[in-house]
Amino acid sequence: MLRLGVLDQSPVRGGGAADAIHETLELAEICDRLGYYRYWLAEHHATPGLAGSSPEVLIGQVAARTSRIRVGSGGVMLQHYSPLKVAESFRVLEALFPGRVDLGIGRAPGS
């Protein structure tokens, strides 16, 4: 069976960051209804065209608004954070949404 997923960078188109985040949430709900397996949320900083600077916050919102789809970070730029804090945040997300949260780690500058 082919498992399809989506990587959402939360692009800002015409509106502001709040509009982009609302579009991300709507797209995640659609993907859940259509049977997609996973929804990845990207992390970008200081990039005016992308609103996804905090994937762990968006993961919580996406998981709360969906029922089946797995949700993950694609990925957390670990050099910006305490590894312990990242692990603890994702442990809480996993406790809230058992079996649905994936932690992806990156090493790029995050732009």
Biopython code that builds the backbone (N, CA, C, O; Angstrom):
import numpy as np
from Bio.PDB.StructureBuilder import StructureBuilder

atoms = [
    (1, "MET", "N", (0.835, -1.175, 0.000)),
    (1, "MET", "CA", (0.000, 0.000, 0.000)),
    (1, "MET", "C", (0.888, 1.248, 0.000)),
    (1, "MET", "O", (1.832, 1.347, 0.784)),
    (2, "LEU", "N", (0.584, 2.167, -0.859)),
    (2, "LEU", "CA", (1.321, 3.424, -0.955)),
    (2, "LEU", "C", (0.793, 4.398, 0.088)),
    (2, "LEU", "O", (-0.408, 4.658, 0.144)),
    (3, "ARG", "N", (1.683, 4.936, 0.915)),
    (3, "ARG", "CA", (1.296, 5.902, 1.943)),
    (3, "ARG", "C", (1.690, 7.294, 1.471)),
    (3, "ARG", "O", (2.870, 7.574, 1.261)),
    (4, "LEU", "N", (0.714, 8.155, 1.306)),
    (4, "LEU", "CA", (0.967, 9.508, 0.830)),
    (4, "LEU", "C", (0.980, 10.490, 1.988)),
    (4, "LEU", "O", (0.211, 10.369, 2.941)),
    (5, "GLY", "N", (1.871, 11.459, 1.882)),
    (5, "GLY", "CA", (1.955, 12.509, 2.885)),
    (5, "GLY", "C", (2.088, 13.860, 2.219)),
    (5, "GLY", "O", (2.290, 13.956, 1.009)),
    (6, "VAL", "N", (1.975, 14.893, 3.016)),
    (6, "VAL", "CA", (2.073, 16.272, 2.542)),
    (6, "VAL", "C", (3.108, 16.991, 3.400)),
    (6, "VAL", "O", (3.123, 16.831, 4.620)),
    (7, "LEU", "N", (3.972, 17.781, 2.769)),
    (7, "LEU", "CA", (4.872, 18.677, 3.489)),
    (7, "LEU", "C", (4.348, 20.087, 3.286)),
    (7, "LEU", "O", (4.346, 20.597, 2.166)),
    (8, "ASP", "N", (3.907, 20.713, 4.359)),
    (8, "ASP", "CA", (3.330, 22.056, 4.287)),
    (8, "ASP", "C", (4.316, 23.053, 4.880)),
    (8, "ASP", "O", (4.699, 22.942, 6.045)),
    (9, "GLN", "N", (4.722, 24.023, 4.074)),
    (9, "GLN", "CA", (5.624, 25.077, 4.536)),
    (9, "GLN", "C", (4.864, 26.323, 4.976)),
    (9, "GLN", "O", (5.480, 27.334, 5.314)),
    (10, "SER", "N", (3.546, 26.264, 4.977)),
    (10, "SER", "CA", (2.682, 27.386, 5.364)),
    (10, "SER", "C", (3.023, 28.653, 4.578)),
    (10, "SER", "O", (3.387, 29.671, 5.167)),
    (11, "PRO", "N", (2.906, 28.592, 3.239)),
    (11, "PRO", "CA", (3.242, 29.761, 2.428)),
    (11, "PRO", "C", (2.265, 30.915, 2.647)),
    (11, "PRO", "O", (1.060, 30.716, 2.797)),
    (12, "VAL", "N", (2.819, 32.117, 2.660)),
    (12, "VAL", "CA", (2.017, 33.337, 2.784)),
    (12, "VAL", "C", (1.703, 33.807, 1.370)),
    (12, "VAL", "O", (2.607, 34.151, 0.609)),
    (13, "ARG", "N", (0.410, 33.820, 1.019)),
    (13, "ARG", "CA", (-0.013, 34.245, -0.323)),
    (13, "ARG", "C", (-1.028, 35.371, -0.186)),
    (13, "ARG", "O", (-2.169, 35.132, 0.209)),
    (14, "GLY", "N", (-0.637, 36.554, -0.498)),
    (14, "GLY", "CA", (-1.580, 37.662, -0.507)),
    (14, "GLY", "C", (-1.941, 38.189, 0.866)),
    (14, "GLY", "O", (-1.840, 39.394, 1.099)),
    (15, "GLY", "N", (-2.355, 37.337, 1.778)),
    (15, "GLY", "CA", (-2.708, 37.759, 3.131)),
    (15, "GLY", "C", (-1.478, 37.772, 4.017)),
    (15, "GLY", "O", (-0.350, 37.897, 3.540)),
    (16, "GLY", "N", (-1.708, 37.645, 5.289)),
    (16, "GLY", "CA", (-0.600, 37.623, 6.235)),
    (16, "GLY", "C", (-0.333, 36.231, 6.769)),
    (16, "GLY", "O", (-0.878, 35.242, 6.279)),
    (17, "ALA", "N", (0.518, 36.174, 7.785)),
    (17, "ALA", "CA", (0.885, 34.895, 8.387)),
    (17, "ALA", "C", (-0.325, 34.188, 8.992)),
    (17, "ALA", "O", (-0.430, 32.964, 8.908)),
    (18, "ALA", "N", (-1.235, 34.941, 9.600)),
    (18, "ALA", "CA", (-2.429, 34.321, 10.200)),
    (18, "ALA", "C", (-3.261, 33.612, 9.138)),
    (18, "ALA", "O", (-3.762, 32.514, 9.377)),
    (19, "ASP", "N", (-3.412, 34.226, 7.972)),
    (19, "ASP", "CA", (-4.151, 33.585, 6.874)),
    (19, "ASP", "C", (-3.451, 32.305, 6.433)),
    (19, "ASP", "O", (-4.101, 31.290, 6.183)),
    (20, "ALA", "N", (-2.132, 32.357, 6.340)),
    (20, "ALA", "CA", (-1.371, 31.173, 5.923)),
    (20, "ALA", "C", (-1.546, 30.031, 6.920)),
    (20, "ALA", "O", (-1.678, 28.874, 6.523)),
    (21, "ILE", "N", (-1.549, 30.347, 8.192)),
    (21, "ILE", "CA", (-1.726, 29.309, 9.213)),
    (21, "ILE", "C", (-3.134, 28.724, 9.146)),
    (21, "ILE", "O", (-3.304, 27.514, 9.295)),
    (22, "HIS", "N", (-4.133, 29.557, 8.926)),
    (22, "HIS", "CA", (-5.504, 29.044, 8.766)),
    (22, "HIS", "C", (-5.605, 28.134, 7.546)),
    (22, "HIS", "O", (-6.292, 27.114, 7.587)),
    (23, "GLU", "N", (-4.922, 28.498, 6.460)),
    (23, "GLU", "CA", (-4.912, 27.636, 5.269)),
    (23, "GLU", "C", (-4.229, 26.304, 5.573)),
    (23, "GLU", "O", (-4.671, 25.260, 5.094)),
    (24, "THR", "N", (-3.159, 26.331, 6.360)),
    (24, "THR", "CA", (-2.484, 25.097, 6.773)),
    (24, "THR", "C", (-3.449, 24.189, 7.522)),
    (24, "THR", "O", (-3.514, 22.991, 7.249)),
    (25, "LEU", "N", (-4.193, 24.748, 8.458)),
    (25, "LEU", "CA", (-5.142, 23.953, 9.241)),
    (25, "LEU", "C", (-6.246, 23.375, 8.360)),
    (25, "LEU", "O", (-6.635, 22.219, 8.527)),
    (26, "GLU", "N", (-6.749, 24.176, 7.425)),
    (26, "GLU", "CA", (-7.788, 23.689, 6.506)),
    (26, "GLU", "C", (-7.257, 22.573, 5.614)),
    (26, "GLU", "O", (-7.938, 21.570, 5.403)),
    (27, "LEU", "N", (-6.045, 22.743, 5.091)),
    (27, "LEU", "CA", (-5.461, 21.716, 4.228)),
    (27, "LEU", "C", (-5.245, 20.415, 5.001)),
    (27, "LEU", "O", (-5.479, 19.330, 4.469)),
    (28, "ALA", "N", (-4.808, 20.518, 6.234)),
    (28, "ALA", "CA", (-4.608, 19.316, 7.053)),
    (28, "ALA", "C", (-5.926, 18.572, 7.256)),
    (28, "ALA", "O", (-5.958, 17.343, 7.193)),
    (29, "GLU", "N", (-7.001, 19.300, 7.495)),
    (29, "GLU", "CA", (-8.315, 18.669, 7.666)),
    (29, "GLU", "C", (-8.743, 17.955, 6.383)),
    (29, "GLU", "O", (-9.289, 16.854, 6.433)),
    (30, "ILE", "N", (-8.494, 18.581, 5.248)),
    (30, "ILE", "CA", (-8.829, 17.961, 3.956)),
    (30, "ILE", "C", (-8.003, 16.695, 3.752)),
    (30, "ILE", "O", (-8.535, 15.662, 3.345)),
    (31, "CYS", "N", (-6.707, 16.773, 4.033)),
    (31, "CYS", "CA", (-5.836, 15.599, 3.874)),
    (31, "CYS", "C", (-6.280, 14.454, 4.776)),
    (31, "CYS", "O", (-6.229, 13.292, 4.371)),
    (32, "ASP", "N", (-6.711, 14.763, 5.980)),
    (32, "ASP", "CA", (-7.206, 13.742, 6.902)),
    (32, "ASP", "C", (-8.444, 13.061, 6.317)),
    (32, "ASP", "O", (-8.551, 11.835, 6.334)),
    (33, "ARG", "N", (-9.372, 13.860, 5.804)),
    (33, "ARG", "CA", (-10.602, 13.296, 5.213)),
    (33, "ARG", "C", (-10.306, 12.459, 3.975)),
    (33, "ARG", "O", (-10.997, 11.474, 3.714)),
    (34, "LEU", "N", (-9.284, 12.842, 3.212)),
    (34, "LEU", "CA", (-8.953, 12.122, 1.978)),
    (34, "LEU", "C", (-8.111, 10.871, 2.222)),
    (34, "LEU", "O", (-7.851, 10.111, 1.289)),
    (35, "GLY", "N", (-7.690, 10.653, 3.451)),
    (35, "GLY", "CA", (-6.964, 9.431, 3.773)),
    (35, "GLY", "C", (-5.453, 9.503, 3.656)),
    (35, "GLY", "O", (-4.792, 8.466, 3.623)),
    (36, "TYR", "N", (-4.895, 10.697, 3.593)),
    (36, "TYR", "CA", (-3.434, 10.813, 3.581)),
    (36, "TYR", "C", (-2.877, 10.229, 4.871)),
    (36, "TYR", "O", (-3.547, 10.239, 5.904)),
    (37, "TYR", "N", (-1.652, 9.722, 4.811)),
    (37, "TYR", "CA", (-1.044, 9.043, 5.953)),
    (37, "TYR", "C", (-0.386, 10.020, 6.935)),
    (37, "TYR", "O", (-0.518, 9.867, 8.150)),
    (38, "ARG", "N", (0.321, 11.020, 6.404)),
    (38, "ARG", "CA", (1.086, 11.912, 7.276)),
    (38, "ARG", "C", (1.045, 13.336, 6.745)),
    (38, "ARG", "O", (0.980, 13.575, 5.539)),
    (39, "TYR", "N", (1.084, 14.275, 7.685)),
    (39, "TYR", "CA", (1.115, 15.702, 7.376)),
    (39, "TYR", "C", (2.341, 16.293, 8.070)),
    (39, "TYR", "O", (2.385, 16.387, 9.296)),
    (40, "TRP", "N", (3.324, 16.685, 7.280)),
    (40, "TRP", "CA", (4.563, 17.262, 7.803)),
    (40, "TRP", "C", (4.450, 18.782, 7.831)),
    (40, "TRP", "O", (3.910, 19.388, 6.906)),
    (41, "LEU", "N", (4.961, 19.391, 8.895)),
    (41, "LEU", "CA", (4.982, 20.848, 9.025)),
    (41, "LEU", "C", (6.431, 21.312, 9.084)),
    (41, "LEU", "O", (7.220, 20.826, 9.894)),
    (42, "ALA", "N", (6.767, 22.259, 8.217)),
    (42, "ALA", "CA", (8.146, 22.734, 8.096)),
    (42, "ALA", "C", (8.443, 23.837, 9.108)),
    (42, "ALA", "O", (7.537, 24.458, 9.663)),
    (43, "GLU", "N", (9.725, 24.061, 9.329)),
    (43, "GLU", "CA", (10.186, 25.165, 10.181)),
    (43, "GLU", "C", (11.057, 26.091, 9.345)),
    (43, "GLU", "O", (12.054, 25.667, 8.760)),
    (44, "HIS", "N", (10.667, 27.362, 9.297)),
    (44, "HIS", "CA", (11.449, 28.381, 8.590)),
    (44, "HIS", "C", (11.458, 29.647, 9.432)),
    (44, "HIS", "O", (10.448, 30.005, 10.039)),
    (45, "HIS", "N", (12.604, 30.324, 9.468)),
    (45, "HIS", "CA", (12.743, 31.556, 10.244)),
    (45, "HIS", "C", (13.176, 32.695, 9.327)),
    (45, "HIS", "O", (13.911, 32.492, 8.361)),
    (46, "ALA", "N", (12.702, 33.899, 9.652)),
    (46, "ALA", "CA", (13.084, 35.114, 8.924)),
    (46, "ALA", "C", (12.838, 34.974, 7.428)),
    (46, "ALA", "O", (13.623, 35.451, 6.608)),
    (47, "THR", "N", (11.739, 34.312, 7.086)),
    (47, "THR", "CA", (11.360, 34.130, 5.689)),
    (47, "THR", "C", (9.960, 34.711, 5.514)),
    (47, "THR", "O", (8.978, 34.061, 5.875)),
    (48, "PRO", "N", (9.847, 35.921, 4.967)),
    (48, "PRO", "CA", (8.538, 36.578, 4.891)),
    (48, "PRO", "C", (7.468, 35.772, 4.144)),
    (48, "PRO", "O", (6.279, 35.927, 4.423)),
    (49, "GLY", "N", (7.864, 34.935, 3.224)),
    (49, "GLY", "CA", (6.897, 34.176, 2.437)),
    (49, "GLY", "C", (6.424, 32.885, 3.075)),
    (49, "GLY", "O", (5.592, 32.181, 2.501)),
    (50, "LEU", "N", (6.945, 32.557, 4.267)),
    (50, "LEU", "CA", (6.571, 31.310, 4.941)),
    (50, "LEU", "C", (6.232, 31.600, 6.401)),
    (50, "LEU", "O", (6.985, 32.278, 7.100)),
    (51, "ALA", "N", (5.083, 31.076, 6.856)),
    (51, "ALA", "CA", (4.604, 31.374, 8.212)),
    (51, "ALA", "C", (4.939, 30.291, 9.225)),
    (51, "ALA", "O", (4.666, 30.467, 10.413)),
    (52, "GLY", "N", (5.519, 29.183, 8.798)),
    (52, "GLY", "CA", (5.735, 28.050, 9.695)),
    (52, "GLY", "C", (7.019, 28.127, 10.485)),
    (52, "GLY", "O", (7.980, 27.430, 10.160)),
    (53, "SER", "N", (7.066, 28.954, 11.512)),
    (53, "SER", "CA", (8.286, 29.070, 12.315)),
    (53, "SER", "C", (8.246, 28.228, 13.587)),
    (53, "SER", "O", (9.240, 28.157, 14.309)),
    (54, "SER", "N", (7.118, 27.592, 13.870)),
    (54, "SER", "CA", (6.984, 26.819, 15.111)),
    (54, "SER", "C", (6.192, 25.536, 14.850)),
    (54, "SER", "O", (5.008, 25.464, 15.180)),
    (55, "PRO", "N", (6.833, 24.526, 14.260)),
    (55, "PRO", "CA", (6.083, 23.324, 13.890)),
    (55, "PRO", "C", (5.424, 22.620, 15.066)),
    (55, "PRO", "O", (4.357, 22.027, 14.906)),
    (56, "GLU", "N", (6.040, 22.674, 16.254)),
    (56, "GLU", "CA", (5.432, 21.968, 17.381)),
    (56, "GLU", "C", (4.092, 22.585, 17.793)),
    (56, "GLU", "O", (3.194, 21.868, 18.234)),
    (57, "VAL", "N", (3.950, 23.895, 17.654)),
    (57, "VAL", "CA", (2.665, 24.543, 17.948)),
    (57, "VAL", "C", (1.640, 24.153, 16.890)),
    (57, "VAL", "O", (0.500, 23.821, 17.216)),
    (58, "LEU", "N", (2.045, 24.194, 15.627)),
    (58, "LEU", "CA", (1.128, 23.808, 14.546)),
    (58, "LEU", "C", (0.751, 22.333, 14.628)),
    (58, "LEU", "O", (-0.388, 21.973, 14.332)),
    (59, "ILE", "N", (1.687, 21.477, 15.023)),
    (59, "ILE", "CA", (1.381, 20.049, 15.163)),
    (59, "ILE", "C", (0.240, 19.857, 16.155)),
    (59, "ILE", "O", (-0.675, 19.075, 15.902)),
    (60, "GLY", "N", (0.286, 20.560, 17.274)),
    (60, "GLY", "CA", (-0.785, 20.452, 18.259)),
    (60, "GLY", "C", (-2.126, 20.869, 17.697)),
    (60, "GLY", "O", (-3.140, 20.220, 17.956)),
    (61, "GLN", "N", (-2.142, 21.945, 16.930)),
    (61, "GLN", "CA", (-3.393, 22.412, 16.335)),
    (61, "GLN", "C", (-3.908, 21.454, 15.267)),
    (61, "GLN", "O", (-5.097, 21.136, 15.228)),
    (62, "VAL", "N", (-3.005, 20.996, 14.401)),
    (62, "VAL", "CA", (-3.413, 20.064, 13.340)),
    (62, "VAL", "C", (-3.937, 18.769, 13.950)),
    (62, "VAL", "O", (-4.983, 18.268, 13.537)),
    (63, "ALA", "N", (-3.227, 18.228, 14.919)),
    (63, "ALA", "CA", (-3.657, 16.968, 15.535)),
    (63, "ALA", "C", (-5.000, 17.126, 16.243)),
    (63, "ALA", "O", (-5.814, 16.203, 16.234)),
    (64, "ALA", "N", (-5.237, 18.281, 16.853)),
    (64, "ALA", "CA", (-6.511, 18.516, 17.540)),
    (64, "ALA", "C", (-7.677, 18.623, 16.562)),
    (64, "ALA", "O", (-8.813, 18.314, 16.921)),
    (65, "ARG", "N", (-7.410, 19.055, 15.336)),
    (65, "ARG", "CA", (-8.475, 19.263, 14.345)),
    (65, "ARG", "C", (-8.674, 18.069, 13.417)),
    (65, "ARG", "O", (-9.579, 18.075, 12.582)),
    (66, "THR", "N", (-7.839, 17.057, 13.558)),
    (66, "THR", "CA", (-7.945, 15.869, 12.711)),
    (66, "THR", "C", (-8.110, 14.648, 13.607)),
    (66, "THR", "O", (-7.959, 14.731, 14.826)),
    (67, "SER", "N", (-8.423, 13.516, 12.986)),
    (67, "SER", "CA", (-8.685, 12.338, 13.823)),
    (67, "SER", "C", (-7.780, 11.149, 13.524)),
    (67, "SER", "O", (-7.624, 10.268, 14.369)),
    (68, "ARG", "N", (-7.188, 11.111, 12.348)),
    (68, "ARG", "CA", (-6.486, 9.905, 11.937)),
    (68, "ARG", "C", (-5.071, 10.160, 11.446)),
    (68, "ARG", "O", (-4.166, 9.384, 11.753)),
    (69, "ILE", "N", (-4.865, 11.202, 10.709)),
    (69, "ILE", "CA", (-3.593, 11.453, 10.036)),
    (69, "ILE", "C", (-2.457, 11.632, 11.055)),
    (69, "ILE", "O", (-2.639, 12.248, 12.105)),
    (70, "ARG", "N", (-1.292, 11.085, 10.723)),
    (70, "ARG", "CA", (-0.099, 11.317, 11.541)),
    (70, "ARG", "C", (0.405, 12.729, 11.241)),
    (70, "ARG", "O", (0.254, 13.219, 10.122)),
    (71, "VAL", "N", (1.001, 13.376, 12.234)),
    (71, "VAL", "CA", (1.456, 14.752, 12.084)),
    (71, "VAL", "C", (2.901, 14.826, 12.568)),
    (71, "VAL", "O", (3.238, 14.311, 13.634)),
    (72, "GLY", "N", (3.754, 15.478, 11.765)),
    (72, "GLY", "CA", (5.157, 15.528, 12.140)),
    (72, "GLY", "C", (5.835, 16.827, 11.774)),
    (72, "GLY", "O", (5.317, 17.628, 10.997)),
    (73, "SER", "N", (7.007, 17.017, 12.352)),
    (73, "SER", "CA", (7.838, 18.175, 12.036)),
    (73, "SER", "C", (8.803, 17.776, 10.934)),
    (73, "SER", "O", (9.444, 16.726, 10.993)),
    (74, "GLY", "N", (8.892, 18.613, 9.953)),
    (74, "GLY", "CA", (9.772, 18.288, 8.840)),
    (74, "GLY", "C", (10.726, 19.416, 8.515)),
    (74, "GLY", "O", (10.608, 20.009, 7.443)),
    (75, "GLY", "N", (11.623, 19.727, 9.349)),
    (75, "GLY", "CA", (11.957, 19.217, 10.664)),
    (75, "GLY", "C", (12.268, 20.368, 11.595)),
    (75, "GLY", "O", (12.334, 21.526, 11.182)),
    (76, "VAL", "N", (12.455, 20.033, 12.844)),
    (76, "VAL", "CA", (12.868, 20.999, 13.859)),
    (76, "VAL", "C", (14.367, 21.257, 13.679)),
    (76, "VAL", "O", (15.163, 20.318, 13.643)),
    (77, "MET", "N", (14.744, 22.524, 13.568)),
    (77, "MET", "CA", (16.154, 22.892, 13.391)),
    (77, "MET", "C", (16.821, 22.883, 14.768)),
    (77, "MET", "O", (16.854, 23.896, 15.466)),
    (78, "LEU", "N", (17.341, 21.732, 15.135)),
    (78, "LEU", "CA", (17.772, 21.451, 16.500)),
    (78, "LEU", "C", (18.843, 22.409, 17.019)),
    (78, "LEU", "O", (18.921, 22.639, 18.226)),
    (79, "GLN", "N", (19.654, 22.964, 16.150)),
    (79, "GLN", "CA", (20.722, 23.853, 16.621)),
    (79, "GLN", "C", (20.183, 25.131, 17.263)),
    (79, "GLN", "O", (20.924, 25.835, 17.949)),
    (80, "HIS", "N", (18.901, 25.438, 17.047)),
    (80, "HIS", "CA", (18.299, 26.634, 17.638)),
    (80, "HIS", "C", (17.734, 26.387, 19.033)),
    (80, "HIS", "O", (17.346, 27.342, 19.706)),
    (81, "TYR", "N", (17.678, 25.147, 19.485)),
    (81, "TYR", "CA", (16.937, 24.807, 20.701)),
    (81, "TYR", "C", (17.724, 23.869, 21.600)),
    (81, "TYR", "O", (18.704, 23.250, 21.187)),
    (82, "SER", "N", (17.268, 23.784, 22.830)),
    (82, "SER", "CA", (17.760, 22.759, 23.744)),
    (82, "SER", "C", (17.167, 21.418, 23.309)),
    (82, "SER", "O", (15.946, 21.297, 23.215)),
    (83, "PRO", "N", (17.996, 20.415, 23.042)),
    (83, "PRO", "CA", (17.458, 19.106, 22.666)),
    (83, "PRO", "C", (16.490, 18.548, 23.712)),
    (83, "PRO", "O", (15.516, 17.880, 23.364)),
    (84, "LEU", "N", (16.757, 18.820, 24.989)),
    (84, "LEU", "CA", (15.859, 18.348, 26.043)),
    (84, "LEU", "C", (14.474, 18.976, 25.899)),
    (84, "LEU", "O", (13.465, 18.284, 26.030)),
    (85, "LYS", "N", (14.420, 20.280, 25.631)),
    (85, "LYS", "CA", (13.130, 20.967, 25.484)),
    (85, "LYS", "C", (12.365, 20.422, 24.283)),
    (85, "LYS", "O", (11.152, 20.228, 24.359)),
    (86, "VAL", "N", (13.055, 20.177, 23.186)),
    (86, "VAL", "CA", (12.398, 19.610, 22.002)),
    (86, "VAL", "C", (11.832, 18.232, 22.336)),
    (86, "VAL", "O", (10.679, 17.938, 22.019)),
    (87, "ALA", "N", (12.637, 17.394, 22.974)),
    (87, "ALA", "CA", (12.175, 16.047, 23.334)),
    (87, "ALA", "C", (10.973, 16.110, 24.266)),
    (87, "ALA", "O", (10.018, 15.353, 24.098)),
    (88, "GLU", "N", (11.013, 17.005, 25.243)),
    (88, "GLU", "CA", (9.888, 17.127, 26.169)),
    (88, "GLU", "C", (8.631, 17.625, 25.469)),
    (88, "GLU", "O", (7.537, 17.126, 25.733)),
    (89, "SER", "N", (8.772, 18.602, 24.580)),
    (89, "SER", "CA", (7.605, 19.112, 23.846)),
    (89, "SER", "C", (6.949, 18.011, 23.028)),
    (89, "SER", "O", (5.724, 17.893, 22.999)),
    (90, "PHE", "N", (7.770, 17.207, 22.365)),
    (90, "PHE", "CA", (7.209, 16.137, 21.536)),
    (90, "PHE", "C", (6.678, 14.983, 22.389)),
    (90, "PHE", "O", (5.767, 14.270, 21.967)),
    (91, "ARG", "N", (7.233, 14.798, 23.564)),
    (91, "ARG", "CA", (6.680, 13.794, 24.473)),
    (91, "ARG", "C", (5.270, 14.201, 24.910)),
    (91, "ARG", "O", (4.379, 13.355, 24.998)),
    (92, "VAL", "N", (5.067, 15.486, 25.181)),
    (92, "VAL", "CA", (3.733, 15.970, 25.545)),
    (92, "VAL", "C", (2.775, 15.817, 24.368)),
    (92, "VAL", "O", (1.644, 15.365, 24.545)),
    (93, "LEU", "N", (3.221, 16.190, 23.165)),
    (93, "LEU", "CA", (2.367, 16.015, 21.982)),
    (93, "LEU", "C", (1.982, 14.553, 21.803)),
    (93, "LEU", "O", (0.829, 14.249, 21.496)),
    (94, "GLU", "N", (2.927, 13.652, 21.989)),
    (94, "GLU", "CA", (2.645, 12.222, 21.856)),
    (94, "GLU", "C", (1.662, 11.752, 22.921)),
    (94, "GLU", "O", (0.822, 10.893, 22.650)),
    (95, "ALA", "N", (1.756, 12.303, 24.125)),
    (95, "ALA", "CA", (0.802, 11.944, 25.183)),
    (95, "ALA", "C", (-0.605, 12.430, 24.841)),
    (95, "ALA", "O", (-1.590, 11.754, 25.137)),
    (96, "LEU", "N", (-0.694, 13.599, 24.221)),
    (96, "LEU", "CA", (-2.001, 14.146, 23.832)),
    (96, "LEU", "C", (-2.600, 13.430, 22.631)),
    (96, "LEU", "O", (-3.817, 13.264, 22.542)),
    (97, "PHE", "N", (-1.741, 13.008, 21.706)),
    (97, "PHE", "CA", (-2.191, 12.395, 20.448)),
    (97, "PHE", "C", (-1.414, 11.096, 20.218)),
    (97, "PHE", "O", (-0.564, 11.041, 19.329)),
    (98, "PRO", "N", (-1.691, 10.057, 20.999)),
    (98, "PRO", "CA", (-0.893, 8.823, 20.960)),
    (98, "PRO", "C", (-0.822, 8.195, 19.572)),
    (98, "PRO", "O", (-1.834, 8.019, 18.892)),
    (99, "GLY", "N", (0.412, 7.861, 19.172)),
    (99, "GLY", "CA", (0.625, 7.174, 17.906)),
    (99, "GLY", "C", (0.467, 8.024, 16.665)),
    (99, "GLY", "O", (0.453, 7.494, 15.554)),
    (100, "ARG", "N", (0.347, 9.338, 16.828)),
    (100, "ARG", "CA", (0.108, 10.205, 15.668)),
    (100, "ARG", "C", (1.170, 11.271, 15.456)),
    (100, "ARG", "O", (1.076, 12.029, 14.491)),
    (101, "VAL", "N", (2.177, 11.362, 16.318)),
    (101, "VAL", "CA", (3.147, 12.456, 16.245)),
    (101, "VAL", "C", (4.522, 11.916, 15.862)),
    (101, "VAL", "O", (5.002, 10.938, 16.435)),
    (102, "ASP", "N", (5.148, 12.571, 14.879)),
    (102, "ASP", "CA", (6.486, 12.198, 14.415)),
    (102, "ASP", "C", (7.419, 13.396, 14.570)),
    (102, "ASP", "O", (7.059, 14.525, 14.236)),
    (103, "LEU", "N", (8.610, 13.136, 15.076)),
    (103, "LEU", "CA", (9.619, 14.177, 15.244)),
    (103, "LEU", "C", (10.658, 14.036, 14.149)),
    (103, "LEU", "O", (11.372, 13.035, 14.078)),
    (104, "GLY", "N", (10.736, 15.049, 13.296)),
    (104, "GLY", "CA", (11.784, 15.126, 12.291)),
    (104, "GLY", "C", (12.750, 16.223, 12.700)),
    (104, "GLY", "O", (12.331, 17.300, 13.123)),
    (105, "ILE", "N", (14.042, 15.954, 12.574)),
    (105, "ILE", "CA", (15.082, 16.898, 12.992)),
    (105, "ILE", "C", (15.863, 17.336, 11.763)),
    (105, "ILE", "O", (16.144, 16.530, 10.876)),
    (106, "GLY", "N", (16.212, 18.624, 11.716)),
    (106, "GLY", "CA", (17.019, 19.144, 10.623)),
    (106, "GLY", "C", (18.253, 19.849, 11.157)),
    (106, "GLY", "O", (18.375, 20.084, 12.360)),
    (107, "ARG", "N", (19.163, 20.183, 10.260)),
    (107, "ARG", "CA", (20.372, 20.901, 10.670)),
    (107, "ARG", "C", (20.627, 22.145, 9.826)),
    (107, "ARG", "O", (21.655, 22.803, 9.987)),
    (108, "ALA", "N", (19.712, 22.465, 8.942)),
    (108, "ALA", "CA", (19.858, 23.669, 8.120)),
    (108, "ALA", "C", (19.655, 24.904, 8.996)),
    (108, "ALA", "O", (19.137, 24.792, 10.107)),
    (109, "PRO", "N", (20.059, 26.083, 8.507)),
    (109, "PRO", "CA", (19.867, 27.301, 9.297)),
    (109, "PRO", "C", (18.406, 27.587, 9.631)),
    (109, "PRO", "O", (18.123, 28.363, 10.544)),
    (110, "GLY", "N", (17.489, 26.978, 8.915)),
    (110, "GLY", "CA", (16.077, 27.177, 9.224)),
    (110, "GLY", "C", (15.402, 28.238, 8.391)),
    (110, "GLY", "O", (14.306, 28.683, 8.731)),
    (111, "SER", "N", (16.033, 28.655, 7.304)),
    (111, "SER", "CA", (15.407, 29.656, 6.444)),
    (111, "SER", "C", (14.740, 29.001, 5.268)),
    (111, "SER", "O", (14.157, 29.686, 4.428)),
]
sb = StructureBuilder()
sb.init_structure("model")
sb.init_model(0)
sb.init_chain("A")
sb.init_seg("    ")
for serial, (resi, resn, name, xyz) in enumerate(atoms, 1):
    if name == "N":
        sb.init_residue(resn, " ", resi, " ")
    sb.init_atom(name, np.array(xyz, "f"), 0.0, 1.0, " ", f" {name:<3s}", serial, name[0])
structure = sb.get_structure()
